[in-house]
Amino acid sequence: MKRFAYSQRQSLRQLWRDRRGATAVTVGLFMTLMIGMAGFVIDLGHVMYVQRQLQASADSAALAGAGQLNCCSPSIAASTANVYSAAWSSSSAVGSNKNADSKLYVQMASGYPKLKCFSSITTSVPCTGTDNANGVVVKQTATVPMWFAGVFGLSSIQVDATATAAGGGGSTGGSGSSSGNGNWDIEVIMDTTASMNNNDAACGKTRIACALSGLQLLLTKISPSADYVGVMAFPPLSSASQQSHDTACPSSNPTTTAYKNAVATGPTGSQPATYQIVSMSHDYQTSTQGQLNTSSSLVVAAGGASCSGLQSPGGFSTFYADAVKAAQTDITNNGRGSSANKAIIILSDGDANASTTNTTATQHPNQCTQAVTNAAAAKAAGFKVITVAYGAATSGSCSTDTGSNATSACATMKNMASDPMYFYSDKANGCAATDPNNVNTTSLSSIFSSIAQKLFVAPRLIPNSTT
């Protein structure tokens, strides 16, 4: 019996001293821990990836909503933000999932999107209009399933993303800015003389069609909630009733008249009837940001509907000094006053050469110089004057400007502009822009895109802490 007990004690001692397999046990324990940690890292990486997707979706939703602030009717901004979000309409109805995993159940947080009036930015983007707001806040939430962390009892985790965007239309400032706030009243003056029917080889269409394409592009890049646009043309119309030829489909050439018969300055509260094609409008986009509203008279005139839009009836050569005066008068009488910046955009070859038959004794001499003088008056009144020299010549033009007033079409368009950064040219006849940023901007689409970038600030993300 003693021998058996001794043998058992010896066996226990040997077992205790035996280290074979100890490493395997230790490795097994550590491997379990390492696999768990690796799984947790994978889960955490997935959560971070989902959160970044959700943030991108919230950003796009806030920007889209901000682009529709104070446009058209209340609730458009909020509904647009919802459309651009990743939110599902219910737990069983798949949502838009924009910028988010299609299998991820995303919800818009309760009370969002929010339309807010941020007092810190009202000087640049006022809270005026149908929404009485200048910003949109979007908050989205999602429940992310955990693949490995479930072993530790964590089956899912909730993530959220918040984005805040300010409305578009804020002024970029610069010389010629009248009030510095976020709204613009813009008059676009189009040359519709007979030469605009010529083909533009660089554009591949008639010159008037190319010009209208540029105008359409401008209308997609600005904000109807902040920016009002009117269109004028020269030669002038024979009467206000002729406007419908350019603003209804199918469009057709209106009857024009000699410059000496034009009404350049209508009475206070009325539009300068014979130069005006479309009065100040802001219905040029649909509820979808950047999409032209084909029912708008402005869009029809710009050729953005199913008809050609503004055409070039011509017949009375070129004289645009009074058109500049008419544009200033219309914005002064029918614009929004001090609550909006004021701009005149004129596109022409600049070669003012109307005959004595078509002009008065006062209008005929020094026609290009008159245009520079009228543009100077507009600039002195706080208007920004932007000129687009389309095929302007550097010599042999402006034949009525003689002696000390001798000038060229190119020089005229340049001198009319508020400063070199607002003088553009397609360089077709050697007339080159002087601002370095405009030198290579020669296509009309690029020119109008540049104008939009210089004048307007698009809806943009702002800190969530903005008050």
Backbone torsions as a table, in degrees:
resi	resn	phi	psi	omega
1	MET	NA	-41.3	177.8
2	LYS	-64.1	-38.8	-179.6
3	ARG	-64.5	-37.4	-179.6
4	PHE	-66.1	-43.5	179.9
5	ALA	-63.6	-40.5	179.3
6	TYR	-62.6	-42.5	-179.6
7	SER	-62.6	-39.3	179.4
8	GLN	-65.3	-40.7	179.6
9	ARG	-64.3	-39.3	179.5
10	GLN	-63.6	-40.5	-179.5
11	SER	-65.0	-40.6	179.0
12	LEU	-65.3	-39.9	179.0
13	ARG	-63.8	-42.1	-179.1
14	GLN	-65.2	-40.5	178.9
15	LEU	-64.0	-40.4	-179.3
16	TRP	-65.3	-37.8	-177.5
17	ARG	-81.8	-15.0	-177.3
18	ASP	-75.3	118.0	-178.2
19	ARG	-101.0	5.3	-179.4
20	ARG	-66.7	129.9	179.7
21	GLY	90.1	-6.8	-178.3
22	ALA	-64.3	-39.5	-179.8
23	THR	-63.3	-40.5	-179.7
24	ALA	-61.4	-40.9	178.7
25	VAL	-64.3	-44.6	-179.9
26	THR	-62.5	-46.1	179.0
27	VAL	-60.8	-40.5	179.5
28	GLY	-59.7	-44.4	179.0
29	LEU	-63.9	-44.6	-179.2
30	PHE	-68.3	-36.8	179.0
31	MET	-62.1	-40.6	177.5
32	THR	-59.3	-44.0	179.9
33	LEU	-66.6	-42.6	-178.4
34	MET	-66.5	-40.6	178.0
35	ILE	-63.8	-40.7	177.4
36	GLY	-61.5	-43.4	179.6
37	MET	-67.1	-40.7	178.6
38	ALA	-61.9	-42.2	177.9
39	GLY	-62.7	-40.0	179.4
40	PHE	-64.6	-39.8	178.2
41	VAL	-63.7	-41.0	177.9
42	ILE	-62.1	-44.7	177.5
43	ASP	-60.3	-44.4	-178.6
44	LEU	-64.3	-40.2	177.2
45	GLY	-62.2	-39.7	178.5
46	HIS	-65.3	-41.7	178.4
47	VAL	-61.0	-43.9	179.5
48	MET	-64.0	-38.6	178.4
49	TYR	-63.8	-45.8	179.5
50	VAL	-62.5	-40.8	-178.8
51	GLN	-64.0	-38.2	178.6
52	ARG	-66.4	-39.9	175.4
53	GLN	-61.5	-44.4	-178.5
54	LEU	-64.1	-37.6	178.9
55	GLN	-66.6	-40.9	177.4
56	ALA	-61.4	-39.8	178.5
57	SER	-66.3	-42.7	178.4
58	ALA	-63.9	-39.9	178.5
59	ASP	-60.5	-47.8	-178.3
60	SER	-65.7	-36.8	179.2
61	ALA	-66.3	-43.6	179.7
62	ALA	-64.5	-42.2	179.4
63	LEU	-64.9	-42.2	179.3
64	ALA	-64.0	-43.1	178.1
65	GLY	-64.5	-41.1	180.0
66	ALA	-62.9	-29.9	179.1
67	GLY	-69.3	-14.9	-179.1
68	GLN	-111.5	10.7	179.4
69	LEU	-61.0	135.2	175.8
70	ASN	58.9	21.4	177.9
71	CYS	-104.9	133.2	167.1
72	CYS	71.0	-81.1	-177.9
73	SER	-149.3	156.3	178.9
74	PRO	-57.9	150.9	177.5
75	SER	83.7	-12.7	179.1
76	ILE	-61.9	-42.8	-178.3
77	ALA	-61.3	-45.8	-179.1
78	ALA	-66.6	-42.8	-179.1
79	SER	-66.9	-34.6	177.1
80	THR	-65.7	-42.0	177.5
81	ALA	-60.0	-40.6	178.5
82	ASN	-64.2	-40.9	-179.6
83	VAL	-62.1	-38.2	-177.7
84	TYR	-86.1	-2.2	179.7
85	SER	-84.8	179.1	177.2
86	ALA	-101.9	8.6	-172.9
87	ALA	-68.4	141.8	173.9
88	TRP	-86.3	149.2	178.1
89	SER	-74.2	-24.3	174.6
90	SER	-158.5	175.0	-177.7
91	SER	-68.3	-17.6	-179.3
92	SER	-109.0	-17.9	-179.7
93	ALA	-94.8	118.1	-176.5
94	VAL	-61.9	135.0	-179.7
95	GLY	-87.0	-171.4	-178.9
96	SER	-70.8	-29.2	177.3
97	ASN	52.9	30.6	179.0
98	LYS	-64.6	126.0	179.6
99	ASN	62.4	23.8	179.3
100	ALA	-141.4	160.4	179.0
101	ASP	-59.1	131.2	-176.9
102	SER	-64.3	-21.2	-179.3
103	LYS	-93.3	-1.3	-176.4
104	LEU	-87.6	126.6	179.0
105	TYR	-82.7	106.9	-176.8
106	VAL	-107.8	138.5	176.8
107	GLN	-125.9	147.3	169.6
108	MET	-80.9	128.2	-178.5
109	ALA	-59.8	149.9	-177.6
110	SER	-57.2	131.4	179.5
111	GLY	89.7	-1.3	-179.7
112	TYR	-114.7	153.5	-0.6
113	PRO	-67.2	147.7	177.1
114	LYS	-107.7	133.0	172.1
115	LEU	-97.7	125.7	-174.0
116	LYS	-131.3	154.0	173.1
117	CYS	-106.5	104.1	-179.5
118	PHE	-86.7	113.1	-175.6
119	SER	-64.1	-26.7	-176.4
120	SER	-71.9	-15.2	-179.0
121	ILE	-121.4	11.7	-177.6
122	THR	-65.6	-23.1	178.9
123	THR	-70.8	-25.6	178.9
124	SER	-102.2	-33.8	177.3
125	VAL	-133.5	96.6	-175.6
126	PRO	-70.1	158.9	-179.6
127	CYS	-94.2	49.6	-178.6
128	THR	-107.4	150.7	179.1
129	GLY	119.5	-170.2	-173.2
130	THR	-65.3	-26.8	-177.5
131	ASP	-96.6	-14.9	-176.2
132	ASN	50.5	42.1	-178.0
133	ALA	-144.6	157.4	175.9
134	ASN	-128.1	10.2	179.7
135	GLY	-155.2	160.1	179.3
136	VAL	-129.5	135.6	176.0
137	VAL	-117.3	128.6	179.2
138	VAL	-119.9	136.1	175.3
139	LYS	-134.4	122.7	179.0
140	GLN	-117.5	147.2	177.7
141	THR	-128.5	154.2	177.7
142	ALA	-151.3	147.2	176.1
143	THR	-100.9	119.0	-175.2
144	VAL	-102.9	120.4	178.6
145	PRO	-69.4	143.5	178.3
146	MET	-101.3	129.4	-175.7
147	TRP	-82.9	-43.8	-174.8
148	PHE	-108.0	-29.6	-176.4
149	ALA	-68.1	-12.2	177.6
150	GLY	-60.6	-25.9	177.7
151	VAL	-60.1	-30.3	-178.9
152	PHE	-97.7	13.2	176.6
153	GLY	90.6	4.3	-179.8
154	LEU	-107.0	94.6	-173.7
155	SER	-84.7	-23.9	-179.4
156	SER	-158.8	165.8	178.3
157	ILE	-143.8	142.6	-179.7
158	GLN	-94.6	134.4	175.7
159	VAL	-123.3	155.6	177.2
160	ASP	-141.3	162.1	178.8
161	ALA	-143.7	132.9	-179.3
162	THR	-121.5	137.3	177.9
163	ALA	-136.8	141.0	179.0
164	THR	-125.4	130.2	-178.8
165	ALA	-129.6	140.8	175.1
166	ALA	-91.7	149.6	179.3
167	GLY	-65.1	160.8	180.0
168	GLY	-83.0	174.9	176.1
169	GLY	100.2	-4.3	179.5
170	GLY	-61.6	136.6	-178.0
171	SER	-72.2	143.9	174.6
172	THR	-86.3	-2.0	178.7
173	GLY	76.8	-152.0	-179.3
174	GLY	95.9	172.3	-177.3
175	SER	-65.2	145.7	179.0
176	GLY	88.6	-6.0	178.6
177	SER	-73.8	130.7	-172.1
178	SER	-83.9	-48.1	-174.8
179	SER	-124.7	-14.3	175.0
180	GLY	79.9	2.4	179.1
181	ASN	-88.1	-165.8	-171.4
182	GLY	-93.1	2.5	-177.3
183	ASN	-104.6	150.1	176.9
184	TRP	-131.4	135.2	166.7
185	ASP	-104.9	119.1	-171.9
186	ILE	-123.7	132.2	172.3
187	GLU	-113.1	122.8	177.9
188	VAL	-102.3	122.0	179.6
189	ILE	-104.8	120.5	-178.3
190	MET	-106.9	134.5	172.5
191	ASP	-77.3	117.6	178.0
192	THR	-119.9	30.7	175.0
193	THR	-71.3	168.6	-172.7
194	ALA	-58.9	-29.8	-177.8
195	SER	-65.7	-18.5	179.1
196	MET	-73.9	-7.5	174.7
197	ASN	-83.4	-10.6	179.1
198	ASN	-67.9	157.8	-179.2
199	ASN	-82.0	139.9	174.5
200	ASP	-103.0	105.8	-176.1
201	ALA	-61.0	-35.2	-178.4
202	ALA	-68.5	-32.8	-177.5
203	CYS	-93.9	-29.4	179.1
204	GLY	86.5	11.4	178.5
205	LYS	-140.6	-178.7	174.1
206	THR	-66.1	157.7	-177.9
207	ARG	-61.6	-38.2	179.4
208	ILE	-67.8	-37.7	178.2
209	ALA	-65.2	-38.6	178.3
210	CYS	-66.3	-40.2	179.0
211	ALA	-64.4	-41.4	179.7
212	LEU	-67.4	-33.3	176.1
213	SER	-61.3	-39.9	176.7
214	GLY	-64.5	-41.3	178.5
215	LEU	-63.7	-41.7	177.7
216	GLN	-59.3	-43.0	179.8
217	LEU	-61.1	-42.8	177.6
218	LEU	-57.8	-43.2	-177.4
219	LEU	-66.6	-24.3	177.5
220	THR	-81.8	-18.8	-173.1
221	LYS	-99.2	-14.1	179.7
222	ILE	-99.0	-179.4	-172.5
223	SER	-115.4	119.3	179.1
224	PRO	-65.7	-19.1	178.5
225	SER	-75.2	-16.7	-176.7
226	ALA	-127.1	-23.8	-169.1
227	ASP	-119.3	121.9	178.4
228	TYR	-102.5	142.2	-175.2
229	VAL	-132.7	135.3	172.3
230	GLY	-123.6	158.3	-180.0
231	VAL	-126.3	133.0	173.0
232	MET	-123.1	162.2	179.9
233	ALA	-147.6	155.1	171.9
234	PHE	-134.0	143.8	4.9
235	PRO	-60.7	158.8	-177.4
236	PRO	-74.4	159.7	176.8
237	LEU	-73.4	154.4	177.7
238	SER	-72.2	-25.7	176.5
239	SER	-162.8	164.1	-179.2
240	ALA	-63.3	-27.6	-178.8
241	SER	-64.5	-17.9	-179.2
242	GLN	-75.3	-11.0	179.5
243	GLN	-57.5	-35.2	-175.2
244	SER	-62.7	-21.1	178.1
245	HIS	-65.5	-28.8	-178.4
246	ASP	-99.7	-13.2	-172.8
247	THR	-114.0	5.5	178.2
248	ALA	-130.6	146.6	177.5
249	CYS	-96.2	137.5	-4.3
250	PRO	-74.8	144.9	-179.3
251	SER	-84.8	156.1	178.4
252	SER	-150.5	162.7	-177.8
253	ASN	-66.0	129.4	175.1
254	PRO	-78.0	168.6	173.6
255	THR	-84.6	128.5	179.3
256	THR	-105.9	174.0	-178.7
257	THR	-140.1	168.2	178.3
258	ALA	-66.0	150.8	-177.4
259	TYR	-60.4	-29.4	-178.4
260	LYS	-69.0	-16.0	179.3
261	ASN	-96.4	-5.2	-174.7
262	ALA	-72.4	150.8	172.3
263	VAL	-102.8	101.4	-174.3
264	ALA	-81.3	-28.8	-177.5
265	THR	-132.4	99.1	178.2
266	GLY	-72.4	166.1	179.4
267	PRO	-64.2	158.3	-178.7
268	THR	-53.9	130.8	178.3
269	GLY	92.2	-8.9	178.6
270	SER	-117.4	162.8	-178.8
271	GLN	-87.7	150.3	173.8
272	PRO	-66.4	96.6	-162.3
273	ALA	-58.1	-40.3	-168.1
274	THR	-90.8	-9.3	171.7
275	TYR	-100.6	-22.7	-173.5
276	GLN	-78.4	129.3	172.9
277	ILE	-100.6	-48.0	177.4
278	VAL	-134.3	128.5	177.6
279	SER	-75.9	175.0	-177.4
280	MET	-51.5	121.2	-175.6
281	SER	-135.4	154.5	173.7
282	HIS	-142.4	29.2	177.7
283	ASP	-103.6	22.4	-170.0
284	TYR	-81.1	-7.1	175.1
285	GLN	-122.6	153.2	174.0
286	THR	-80.7	-171.8	177.6
287	SER	-69.8	-12.2	174.9
288	THR	-90.5	120.7	-175.7
289	GLN	-56.5	129.5	176.7
290	GLY	84.9	-3.6	-179.8
291	GLN	-97.7	124.5	-176.6
292	LEU	-70.5	140.8	177.5
293	ASN	-89.3	105.7	-174.2
294	THR	-70.8	-7.3	175.9
295	SER	-88.4	-8.5	-178.6
296	SER	-77.2	133.8	176.5
297	SER	-60.3	-34.8	179.1
298	LEU	-64.4	-44.2	179.8
299	VAL	-67.7	-38.9	177.2
300	VAL	-60.5	-47.6	179.7
301	ALA	-62.5	-31.1	179.9
302	ALA	-82.5	2.5	179.0
303	GLY	77.2	18.7	-177.3
304	GLY	-93.3	4.9	177.7
305	ALA	-106.4	-150.3	-176.2
306	SER	-89.1	6.0	178.4
307	CYS	-124.7	175.3	-171.1
308	SER	-73.1	-25.2	-178.7
309	GLY	80.5	-154.6	-177.3
310	LEU	-54.3	128.7	179.3
311	GLN	-116.7	-171.4	-174.5
312	SER	-121.4	83.6	-179.9
313	PRO	-70.0	-29.6	176.9
314	GLY	58.2	-148.3	175.3
315	GLY	101.2	-15.9	-175.0
316	PHE	-136.3	24.8	179.7
317	SER	58.4	-154.9	-170.6
318	THR	-120.1	125.8	171.9
319	PHE	-155.3	115.2	-172.0
320	TYR	-124.8	2.3	-179.7
321	ALA	-59.3	-43.0	-179.4
322	ASP	-73.0	-25.6	176.0
323	ALA	-65.3	-37.1	176.5
324	VAL	-64.0	-43.1	177.9
325	LYS	-63.1	-41.4	179.3
326	ALA	-63.2	-39.1	178.8
327	ALA	-63.3	-43.8	178.1
328	GLN	-63.0	-41.4	-179.6
329	THR	-63.7	-43.9	-177.9
330	ASP	-63.4	-45.8	-180.0
331	ILE	-66.4	-38.7	179.5
332	THR	-64.0	-43.8	-176.2
333	ASN	-82.3	-34.3	-170.9
334	ASN	-120.6	2.2	177.2
335	GLY	-83.9	-165.8	-174.6
336	ARG	-99.7	17.9	175.1
337	GLY	63.9	-138.8	-175.0
338	SER	-71.8	-9.4	-179.6
339	SER	-82.9	1.4	-179.8
340	ALA	-142.0	144.2	168.7
341	ASN	-70.6	160.6	-174.8
342	LYS	-127.2	135.2	-178.9
343	ALA	-143.3	144.6	172.7
344	ILE	-121.1	125.7	176.1
345	ILE	-113.8	121.4	179.7
346	ILE	-121.7	131.3	177.8
347	LEU	-116.4	124.0	-179.8
348	SER	-168.1	164.3	171.0
349	ASP	-79.8	-8.1	172.2
350	GLY	77.6	-0.8	-176.0
351	ASP	-88.0	82.9	179.3
352	ALA	-73.9	118.2	-173.6
353	ASN	-151.4	31.1	-178.7
354	ALA	-62.3	146.5	-175.9
355	SER	-79.3	169.6	177.3
356	THR	-65.7	-26.9	179.7
357	THR	-67.5	-32.4	-174.9
358	ASN	-99.9	-2.2	-178.8
359	THR	-130.1	162.4	175.3
360	THR	-81.7	172.7	179.2
361	ALA	-64.1	-26.7	178.8
362	THR	-81.6	-36.8	-177.3
363	GLN	-73.2	-35.1	-168.2
364	HIS	-65.1	-49.9	-176.4
365	PRO	-73.6	145.0	173.5
366	ASN	54.0	52.1	-174.7
367	GLN	-66.2	-37.5	178.0
368	CYS	-70.8	-40.3	178.4
369	THR	-62.8	-38.1	177.2
370	GLN	-60.0	-39.8	180.0
371	ALA	-63.9	-42.0	177.9
372	VAL	-63.3	-41.0	179.8
373	THR	-63.7	-44.3	-180.0
374	ASN	-68.7	-34.3	175.8
375	ALA	-66.8	-37.5	178.1
376	ALA	-63.3	-37.9	178.2
377	ALA	-64.6	-40.2	178.2
378	ALA	-65.3	-42.8	178.8
379	LYS	-62.9	-39.1	179.1
380	ALA	-65.2	-26.5	179.5
381	ALA	-86.7	5.4	176.7
382	GLY	96.9	8.8	178.4
383	PHE	-83.2	146.5	168.8
384	LYS	-95.3	124.1	-179.4
385	VAL	-107.1	122.3	-178.4
386	ILE	-116.6	126.5	-177.8
387	THR	-116.4	140.0	176.6
388	VAL	-120.5	104.1	179.3
389	ALA	-81.4	108.6	-174.4
390	TYR	-108.4	94.6	-177.6
391	GLY	78.3	24.4	-178.7
392	ALA	-70.0	143.1	-179.3
393	ALA	-98.4	151.6	178.7
394	THR	-93.5	-8.0	178.0
395	SER	-155.8	162.7	178.2
396	GLY	69.6	21.4	-179.8
397	SER	-128.2	175.9	-178.1
398	CYS	52.8	55.8	-173.3
399	SER	-67.3	-18.9	-179.5
400	THR	-85.9	-7.2	179.8
401	ASP	-95.5	110.6	-175.4
402	THR	-125.4	171.4	178.7
403	GLY	60.6	-131.9	-178.6
404	SER	-68.3	-15.0	180.0
405	ASN	-93.8	0.5	-178.3
406	ALA	-56.2	131.7	-177.3
407	THR	-157.1	-178.7	177.6
408	SER	-121.8	166.1	177.9
409	ALA	-62.3	-41.5	-179.8
410	CYS	-62.1	-47.3	-179.7
411	ALA	-63.6	-37.1	179.6
412	THR	-61.9	-49.3	-179.0
413	MET	-63.0	-38.0	178.8
414	LYS	-66.4	-43.8	-176.8
415	ASN	-73.0	-20.7	176.8
416	MET	-74.4	-30.5	-175.0
417	ALA	-65.5	150.9	-179.2
418	SER	-58.9	-39.4	174.2
419	ASP	-164.2	171.0	-174.8
420	PRO	-54.1	-30.5	-177.9
421	MET	-69.1	-14.9	179.0
422	TYR	-109.7	20.6	173.5
423	PHE	-112.5	120.0	-178.9
424	TYR	-118.7	153.3	175.9
425	SER	-152.5	144.8	177.3
426	ASP	-85.3	-0.1	176.8
427	LYS	61.0	20.7	-175.8
428	ALA	-62.8	-34.6	-178.2
429	ASN	-121.4	34.6	177.3
430	GLY	84.5	0.4	178.7
431	CYS	-83.5	112.7	-174.9
432	ALA	-111.9	144.7	173.5
433	ALA	-64.8	150.1	-177.8
434	THR	-100.2	-22.7	177.4
435	ASP	-76.5	130.3	-177.2
436	PRO	-55.0	-33.8	-178.6
437	ASN	-73.0	-17.5	-177.2
438	ASN	-102.9	-10.3	-172.0
439	VAL	-57.2	-42.2	-177.3
440	ASN	-97.8	7.4	178.4
441	THR	-93.2	86.1	-171.0
442	THR	-110.4	-24.2	177.4
443	SER	-79.7	148.0	-177.6
444	LEU	-63.8	-34.6	177.4
445	SER	-62.9	-44.4	178.6
446	SER	-65.3	-37.0	-180.0
447	ILE	-64.3	-49.7	-178.8
448	PHE	-67.7	-32.6	175.2
449	SER	-64.7	-41.3	178.4
450	SER	-64.8	-39.8	178.1
451	ILE	-59.7	-45.3	179.9
452	ALA	-61.2	-41.2	-179.2
453	GLN	-66.5	-35.6	-177.7
454	LYS	-77.7	-35.4	-176.4
455	LEU	-85.8	-35.2	-167.2
456	PHE	-121.9	147.5	172.7
457	VAL	-103.3	125.3	-179.8
458	ALA	-73.5	163.4	172.0
459	PRO	-50.8	136.7	-175.6
460	ARG	-142.3	152.9	177.7
461	LEU	-71.4	139.5	177.2
462	ILE	-128.1	161.5	-178.9
463	PRO	-56.2	142.9	177.8
464	ASN	-64.5	-16.7	-179.9
465	SER	-85.9	0.4	-177.7
466	THR	-59.1	138.7	179.8
467	THR	-119.5	NA	NA
